[in-house]
């Protein structure tokens, strides 16, 4: 039953995109939307990387004491 539904969906999508009157317009719109989503994904990844870098720098600053000694895990600087 699943194969029948999957085949019908693929056939419908192919007919929808290959339509002689509106197919070219639909394909163009699909390409534009897909490239827009890809661009947003790239921007989101860059933003997340910048945020992670900022957090890492804050953690590094907190881990370094005023006299320049680095605090390692399990030890304390007094």
N, C-alpha and C positions, 0 to 999 in steps of 0.2 A: 504494500500500500504506500509506504514511504517513497519507494522508487517512482511510483506513478505520479505522486504529488510533486516530487522533485523534478521529474521530467516535464510535467505540465508547467511548472514555474519557470524552468529554463526556456521552454518553448515560448511562453508568454513574453519573457524578457527579450528574447531574440526578435520576436515579431514587433515588439514595442520599439526597440532601437532601430530595426531595419525598415520601419514603415516608410513608404516612398514619399509621403507628403510631409510628415513631421519628424521623421527619424533623424535627419541631419541636425535639426534644431535641438532635439533631445540629447543627441550625442555631444553636441557642443556644450550644452548646459551641464551635462554630467561631468565633462572634462574640467570645466571651470570650477564647479563645486568641489570636485575631488582635489584639484590643485590648491584651492583655497583652504581646504581642511588640512592638507599636508603642510602648508605654510604655517597654519595655526599650531600644528603639532610641533613643528620645529621651534617656533617662538616660545611655546610652553616649556619645551625641554631646555632651551637656553635660559629662561627665567628661573627654572628650578635649579639649574646648575649654579647660577649666580647666587641664589638664596643659600644653597648648600655651602658655597665658598664663604659667604658672609658669616654663616653660623660657625664654620670651621675656624675662621679668624677670631671670632669672639671666644670660642672655646680655648684657642691657643693663648689669647690674652689672659683669660682667667687662670689658665694653668701655669702661667709664668708669674712669679712673684715680683715684688718691687725691686729686689736686688738682682734680678736677672736669672735666678735659679729656676729651673723647670721642675714642677711637681710631677713626680711619676706616680703611677697607681700604687696605692698601698702605703705611701710615705707622705709625711707632712713636713712642711718647712715652717719653722717657728721663728 
